[in-house]
Amino acid sequence: MARSLQFVFQFPPVHGVFDTGYGIVYIFGEMYETEIEDIISHETLHYVVQKIAGKRASLKLDRVYEKILSD
Protein backbone atom coordinates (compact mmCIF):
# COMPACT_ATOMS: atom_id res chain seq x y z
CA MET A 1 0.00 0.00 0.00
CA ALA A 2 1.16 3.51 -0.71
CA ARG A 3 2.59 5.66 2.04
CA SER A 4 0.60 8.70 1.00
CA LEU A 5 -2.63 9.37 -0.81
CA GLN A 6 -2.35 10.66 -4.38
CA PHE A 7 -5.02 12.22 -6.60
CA VAL A 8 -4.80 12.05 -10.39
CA PHE A 9 -7.23 14.15 -12.44
CA GLN A 10 -7.94 12.70 -15.89
CA PHE A 11 -9.64 14.28 -18.87
CA PRO A 12 -11.63 14.12 -21.30
CA PRO A 13 -14.90 14.53 -19.45
CA VAL A 14 -15.86 10.95 -18.66
CA HIS A 15 -17.23 10.98 -15.11
CA GLY A 16 -16.06 8.44 -12.59
CA VAL A 17 -13.81 7.77 -9.64
CA PHE A 18 -11.60 4.76 -9.08
CA ASP A 19 -9.36 3.96 -6.12
CA THR A 20 -6.85 1.27 -7.04
CA GLY A 21 -6.30 0.32 -3.40
CA TYR A 22 -2.75 1.59 -3.64
CA GLY A 23 -3.53 5.09 -2.43
CA ILE A 24 -4.13 6.52 -5.89
CA VAL A 25 -7.52 8.04 -6.62
CA TYR A 26 -8.38 8.83 -10.23
CA ILE A 27 -10.99 11.52 -10.84
CA PHE A 28 -12.31 11.55 -14.40
CA GLY A 29 -14.08 14.37 -16.12
CA GLU A 30 -15.25 17.87 -15.51
CA MET A 31 -17.19 18.38 -12.30
CA TYR A 32 -18.31 21.23 -10.14
CA GLU A 33 -15.96 22.26 -7.34
CA THR A 34 -18.27 20.88 -4.65
CA GLU A 35 -18.48 17.50 -6.42
CA ILE A 36 -14.70 17.26 -6.52
CA GLU A 37 -14.47 18.21 -2.82
CA ASP A 38 -17.02 15.50 -1.95
CA ILE A 39 -15.10 12.91 -3.97
CA ILE A 40 -11.79 13.85 -2.37
CA SER A 41 -13.34 13.65 1.12
CA HIS A 42 -15.04 10.33 0.41
CA GLU A 43 -11.98 8.66 -1.11
CA THR A 44 -9.71 10.02 1.64
CA LEU A 45 -12.06 8.46 4.20
CA HIS A 46 -11.82 5.15 2.29
CA TYR A 47 -8.04 5.37 2.47
CA VAL A 48 -7.97 6.12 6.20
CA VAL A 49 -10.45 3.35 7.03
CA GLN A 50 -8.42 0.92 4.92
CA LYS A 51 -5.20 1.84 6.73
CA ILE A 52 -6.84 1.41 10.14
CA ALA A 53 -9.36 -1.42 9.68
CA GLY A 54 -8.49 -3.09 6.38
CA LYS A 55 -9.85 -3.26 2.85
CA ARG A 56 -13.12 -5.07 3.71
CA ALA A 57 -14.07 -2.34 6.18
CA SER A 58 -13.20 0.32 3.63
CA LEU A 59 -15.40 -1.30 0.98
CA LYS A 60 -18.33 -1.45 3.43
CA LEU A 61 -18.14 2.33 3.72
CA ASP A 62 -20.02 2.65 0.42
CA ARG A 63 -22.92 0.67 1.88
CA VAL A 64 -23.19 3.20 4.71
CA TYR A 65 -23.43 6.04 2.19
CA GLU A 66 -26.10 4.17 0.18
CA LYS A 67 -28.15 3.62 3.33
CA ILE A 68 -27.88 7.29 4.37
CA LEU A 69 -28.92 8.47 0.90
CA SER A 70 -31.88 6.09 0.72
CA ASP A 71 -33.34 7.12 4.12
MDAnalysis code that builds the backbone (N, CA, C; Angstrom):
import MDAnalysis as mda
import numpy as np

u = mda.Universe.empty(213, n_residues=71, atom_resindex=np.repeat(np.arange(71), 3), trajectory=True)
u.add_TopologyAttr("name", ["N", "CA", "C"] * 71)
u.add_TopologyAttr("resid", np.arange(1, 72))
u.add_TopologyAttr("resname", ["MET", "ALA", "ARG", "SER", "LEU", "GLN", "PHE", "VAL", "PHE", "GLN", "PHE", "PRO", "PRO", "VAL", "HIS", "GLY", "VAL", "PHE", "ASP", "THR", "GLY", "TYR", "GLY", "ILE", "VAL", "TYR", "ILE", "PHE", "GLY", "GLU", "MET", "TYR", "GLU", "THR", "GLU", "ILE", "GLU", "ASP", "ILE", "ILE", "SER", "HIS", "GLU", "THR", "LEU", "HIS", "TYR", "VAL", "VAL", "GLN", "LYS", "ILE", "ALA", "GLY", "LYS", "ARG", "ALA", "SER", "LEU", "LYS", "LEU", "ASP", "ARG", "VAL", "TYR", "GLU", "LYS", "ILE", "LEU", "SER", "ASP"])
u.atoms.positions = np.array([
    [0.841, -1.176, 0.000],
    [0.000, 0.000, 0.000],
    [0.889, 1.243, 0.000],
    [0.399, 2.265, -0.611],
    [1.157, 3.512, -0.709],
    [1.319, 4.164, 0.654],
    [2.341, 4.940, 0.789],
    [2.586, 5.658, 2.037],
    [1.763, 6.927, 2.134],
    [1.404, 7.489, 0.996],
    [0.603, 8.702, 1.004],
    [-0.489, 8.574, -0.043],
    [-1.507, 9.363, 0.105],
    [-2.629, 9.365, -0.813],
    [-2.327, 10.295, -1.971],
    [-2.597, 9.851, -3.189],
    [-2.349, 10.659, -4.380],
    [-3.650, 10.812, -5.153],
    [-3.857, 11.970, -5.751],
    [-5.019, 12.221, -6.595],
    [-4.535, 12.522, -8.001],
    [-5.151, 11.856, -8.984],
    [-4.804, 12.047, -10.390],
    [-6.080, 12.470, -11.113],
    [-6.065, 13.644, -11.712],
    [-7.225, 14.149, -12.443],
    [-7.038, 13.838, -13.920],
    [-8.013, 13.147, -14.499],
    [-7.941, 12.704, -15.890],
    [-9.014, 13.397, -16.725],
    [-8.692, 13.708, -17.930],
    [-9.636, 14.285, -18.869],
    [-9.468, 13.543, -20.184],
    [-10.417, 13.360, -21.015],
    [-11.625, 14.123, -21.298],
    [-12.738, 13.843, -20.294],
    [-13.823, 14.593, -20.453],
    [-14.897, 14.526, -19.451],
    [-15.697, 13.229, -19.471],
    [-15.144, 12.191, -18.893],
    [-15.860, 10.947, -18.659],
    [-15.934, 10.798, -17.143],
    [-17.101, 10.945, -16.565],
    [-17.231, 10.983, -15.108],
    [-16.925, 9.632, -14.482],
    [-16.327, 9.646, -13.341],
    [-16.064, 8.440, -12.592],
    [-14.917, 8.617, -11.630],
    [-14.866, 7.746, -10.645],
    [-13.808, 7.773, -9.645],
    [-13.377, 6.337, -9.419],
    [-12.094, 6.105, -9.297],
    [-11.601, 4.757, -9.080],
    [-10.413, 4.797, -8.149],
    [-10.490, 4.066, -7.046],
    [-9.363, 3.956, -6.119],
    [-8.749, 2.588, -6.323],
    [-7.506, 2.537, -6.730],
    [-6.851, 1.273, -7.037],
    [-6.525, 0.455, -5.802],
    [-6.693, 1.026, -4.613],
    [-6.304, 0.321, -3.405],
    [-4.848, 0.560, -3.047],
    [-4.161, 1.289, -3.887],
    [-2.754, 1.588, -3.641],
    [-2.552, 3.040, -3.238],
    [-3.644, 3.699, -2.849],
    [-3.530, 5.085, -2.426],
    [-3.565, 6.074, -3.566],
    [-4.003, 5.615, -4.755],
    [-4.133, 6.519, -5.894],
    [-5.612, 6.611, -6.254],
    [-6.128, 7.808, -6.268],
    [-7.520, 8.041, -6.620],
    [-7.550, 8.779, -7.952],
    [-8.237, 8.197, -8.917],
    [-8.378, 8.829, -10.232],
    [-9.727, 9.515, -10.298],
    [-9.749, 10.762, -10.693],
    [-10.987, 11.525, -10.843],
    [-11.088, 11.889, -12.314],
    [-12.134, 11.369, -12.964],
    [-12.305, 11.551, -14.400],
    [-13.350, 12.611, -14.670],
    [-13.069, 13.458, -15.615],
    [-14.078, 14.368, -16.120],
    [-14.098, 15.736, -15.488],
    [-15.043, 16.504, -15.984],
    [-15.248, 17.866, -15.513],
    [-16.412, 17.862, -14.529],
    [-16.164, 18.352, -13.332],
    [-17.185, 18.379, -12.301],
    [-17.182, 19.745, -11.633],
    [-18.263, 20.000, -10.925],
    [-18.305, 21.227, -10.143],
    [-17.355, 21.100, -8.956],
    [-16.915, 22.233, -8.457],
    [-15.963, 22.260, -7.343],
    [-16.464, 21.463, -6.144],
    [-17.742, 21.602, -5.814],
    [-18.270, 20.882, -4.649],
    [-18.281, 19.383, -4.879],
    [-18.522, 18.935, -6.117],
    [-18.479, 17.504, -6.422],
    [-17.073, 16.957, -6.217],
    [-16.087, 17.701, -6.669],
    [-14.701, 17.262, -6.516],
    [-14.323, 17.213, -5.039],
    [-14.750, 18.202, -4.268],
    [-14.474, 18.207, -2.824],
    [-15.104, 16.993, -2.152],
    [-16.342, 16.664, -2.524],
    [-17.016, 15.496, -1.949],
    [-16.279, 14.207, -2.299],
    [-15.826, 14.099, -3.540],
    [-15.099, 12.907, -3.971],
    [-13.778, 12.777, -3.215],
    [-13.060, 13.874, -3.091],
    [-11.788, 13.847, -2.367],
    [-12.016, 13.444, -0.911],
    [-13.030, 14.001, -0.276],
    [-13.338, 13.654, 1.120],
    [-13.705, 12.182, 1.245],
    [-14.571, 11.709, 0.356],
    [-15.038, 10.329, 0.405],
    [-13.884, 9.342, 0.190],
    [-13.072, 9.574, -0.822],
    [-11.976, 8.659, -1.114],
    [-10.876, 8.735, -0.052],
    [-10.672, 9.903, 0.536],
    [-9.713, 10.021, 1.638],
    [-10.199, 9.216, 2.834],
    [-11.493, 9.268, 3.112],
    [-12.063, 8.462, 4.197],
    [-11.867, 6.975, 3.916],
    [-12.092, 6.544, 2.665],
    [-11.818, 5.150, 2.295],
    [-10.380, 4.775, 2.627],
    [-9.460, 5.639, 2.257],
    [-8.037, 5.373, 2.467],
    [-7.711, 5.241, 3.958],
    [-8.239, 6.147, 4.758],
    [-7.967, 6.120, 6.203],
    [-8.565, 4.869, 6.839],
    [-9.814, 4.545, 6.483],
    [-10.449, 3.346, 7.032],
    [-9.657, 2.105, 6.622],
    [-9.196, 2.065, 5.383],
    [-8.420, 0.919, 4.917],
    [-7.125, 0.774, 5.696],
    [-6.456, 1.886, 5.966],
    [-5.201, 1.837, 6.731],
    [-5.433, 1.351, 8.160],
    [-6.576, 1.743, 8.746],
    [-6.844, 1.414, 10.139],
    [-7.507, 0.049, 10.294],
    [-8.536, -0.232, 9.468],
    [-9.362, -1.415, 9.683],
    [-9.310, -2.438, 8.548],
    [-8.619, -2.135, 7.470],
    [-8.495, -3.088, 6.375],
    [-9.410, -2.783, 5.201],
    [-9.147, -3.518, 4.107],
    [-9.847, -3.265, 2.854],
    [-11.333, -3.600, 2.937],
    [-11.698, -4.693, 3.603],
    [-13.117, -5.067, 3.711],
    [-13.922, -3.979, 4.400],
    [-13.377, -3.421, 5.469],
    [-14.072, -2.344, 6.183],
    [-14.200, -1.117, 5.296],
    [-13.168, -0.827, 4.528],
    [-13.201, 0.324, 3.629],
    [-14.269, 0.158, 2.557],
    [-14.394, -1.049, 2.008],
    [-15.398, -1.299, 0.982],
    [-16.821, -1.199, 1.541],
    [-17.010, -1.550, 2.804],
    [-18.330, -1.450, 3.432],
    [-18.763, -0.001, 3.628],
    [-17.820, 0.913, 3.573],
    [-18.135, 2.331, 3.719],
    [-19.152, 2.790, 2.674],
    [-19.068, 2.269, 1.465],
    [-20.018, 2.651, 0.420],
    [-21.442, 2.223, 0.771],
    [-21.584, 1.113, 1.458],
    [-22.923, 0.670, 1.881],
    [-23.531, 1.640, 2.888],
    [-22.707, 2.209, 3.740],
    [-23.194, 3.204, 4.711],
    [-23.731, 4.425, 3.968],
    [-22.984, 4.891, 2.965],
    [-23.430, 6.044, 2.188],
    [-24.739, 5.749, 1.457],
    [-24.862, 4.534, 0.873],
    [-26.097, 4.165, 0.177],
    [-27.277, 4.182, 1.138],
    [-27.076, 3.672, 2.360],
    [-28.155, 3.620, 3.331],
    [-28.560, 5.034, 3.761],
    [-27.582, 5.904, 3.976],
    [-27.878, 7.289, 4.368],
    [-28.656, 7.998, 3.267],
    [-28.245, 7.801, 2.021],
    [-28.915, 8.469, 0.905],
    [-30.319, 7.936, 0.667],
    [-30.559, 6.663, 0.980],
    [-31.884, 6.093, 0.723],
    [-32.884, 6.415, 1.827],
    [-32.417, 6.813, 2.991],
    [-33.340, 7.121, 4.119],
    [-33.926, 8.506, 3.997],
])
